[in-house]
Amino acid sequence: MIFIQVDRIVDELNELDILVASHDVSPSIEDELRARRIEANTRVWDSLCVRDSLLRQKAKSRWLKKGDKNSRFFHPFLKVRFHRNNIVGLNVEGEIIDDVGGLRRWVLTISEIVFKSRSLIGL
């Protein structure tokens, strides 16, 4: 029902666009058409929100009913990806920095070097 309603309102919007685009309407009718278009546009967005909510609810109920059967299959892949994307330390000139304080000191040192070199060349 909601899908048909959205299609009808979109058709109405298209018709209103065609009427507004035609230049043979009086200004008062043009204002009325613009107001109807704004109202139809609001109804489209409201209907789309309702439709999306309905689809989310259906998907959730389907998931609750059937469950998540692939979790055991996908868990090892996610675990490997997490470990691959996880940064545990930073290799700086052969030294591993793995604490927050060390990283802060290194960033400050590098930024001081960069900003001093920029001031020396006039940037």
C-alpha positions as MATLAB code, in Angstrom:
seq = 'MIFIQVDRIVDELNELDILVASHDVSPSIEDELRARRIEANTRVWDSLCVRDSLLRQKAKSRWLKKGDKNSRFFHPFLKVRFHRNNIVGLNVEGEIIDDVGGLRRWVLTISEIVFKSRSLIGL';
ca = [
       0.000    0.000    0.000;
       2.709    2.481    0.984;
       4.708    1.648   -2.158;
       1.733    2.460   -4.379;
       1.156    5.680   -2.437;
       4.747    6.817   -3.007;
       4.456    6.092   -6.726;
       1.208    8.065   -6.964;
       2.668   11.073   -5.184;
       5.763   10.983   -7.398;
       3.501   10.935  -10.455;
       1.607   13.902   -9.032;
       4.899   15.737   -8.479;
       5.924   15.090  -12.071;
       2.612   16.445  -13.347;
       2.950   19.540  -11.165;
       6.482   20.086  -12.453;
       5.218   19.950  -16.021;
       2.424   22.414  -15.229;
       4.775   24.821  -13.456;
       7.281   24.559  -16.302;
       4.657   25.525  -18.868;
       4.611   29.288  -19.048;
       0.967   29.689  -20.023;
      -0.472   29.734  -16.479;
      -1.447   32.829  -14.575;
       0.647   33.916  -11.579;
      -2.094   33.038   -9.084;
      -2.412   29.523  -10.500;
       1.364   29.220  -10.578;
       1.506   30.085   -6.860;
      -1.170   27.488   -6.152;
       0.745   24.878   -8.180;
       3.939   25.661   -6.299;
       2.118   25.290   -2.971;
       0.659   21.957   -4.100;
       4.127   20.854   -5.201;
       5.607   21.718   -1.804;
       2.815   19.781   -0.104;
       3.294   16.798   -2.431;
       7.039   16.889   -1.857;
       6.467   16.785    1.901;
       4.088   13.846    1.491;
       6.668   11.998   -0.623;
       9.349   12.369    2.023;
       6.951   11.369    4.789;
       5.851    8.323    2.809;
       9.449    7.384    2.057;
      10.281    7.581    5.758;
       7.319    5.347    6.578;
       8.321    2.916    3.822;
      11.928    2.773    5.030;
      10.772    2.226    8.588;
       8.484   -0.568    7.435;
      11.290   -2.227    5.484;
      13.636   -1.988    8.484;
      10.995   -3.540   10.729;
      10.417   -6.366    8.251;
      14.138   -7.019    7.975;
      14.542   -7.035   11.739;
      11.627   -9.406   12.256;
      12.998  -11.685    9.534;
      16.421  -11.603   11.197;
      14.899  -12.344   14.606;
      12.854  -15.194   13.161;
      15.591  -16.832   11.097;
      18.577  -15.750   13.147;
      22.083  -14.985   12.054;
      23.307  -18.317   10.779;
      26.527  -17.037    9.209;
      28.078  -15.542   12.337;
      30.304  -18.557   13.026;
      31.453  -18.502    9.415;
      32.255  -14.774    9.287;
      33.718  -14.363   12.778;
      37.238  -15.615   11.877;
      37.378  -13.239    8.902;
      36.368  -10.303   11.073;
      38.893  -11.278   13.722;
      41.732  -11.427   11.181;
      40.662   -8.097    9.709;
      40.573   -6.493   13.159;
      44.085   -7.693   13.957;
      45.373   -6.615   10.555;
      43.858   -3.115   10.907;
      44.850   -2.666   14.544;
      47.922   -0.490   15.137;
      49.835   -1.619   18.207;
      52.924    0.504   17.753;
      54.916    2.715   15.459;
      58.359    1.868   14.112;
      60.454    5.036   14.283;
      64.030    4.605   13.096;
      64.141    1.003   14.292;
      62.536    1.737   17.660;
      58.970    0.589   18.379;
      56.863    3.218   20.126;
      53.793    1.599   21.643;
      52.717    3.986   24.396;
      50.684    7.170   24.114;
      53.312    9.369   25.748;
      55.998    8.194   23.343;
      53.748    8.840   20.350;
      52.964   12.341   21.618;
      56.645   13.149   22.053;
      57.415   11.849   18.567;
      54.587   13.855   16.969;
      55.707   17.014   18.786;
      59.298   16.489   17.676;
      58.299   15.934   14.054;
      55.942   18.922   14.023;
      58.647   21.172   15.509;
      61.061   20.050   12.804;
      58.489   20.635   10.057;
      57.460   24.077   11.307;
      61.070   25.198   11.859;
      62.021   24.124    8.347;
      59.008   25.990    6.923;
      59.957   29.161    8.758;
      63.525   28.855    7.463;
      62.392   28.706    3.831;
      59.824   31.478    4.277;
      56.511   29.587    4.099;
];
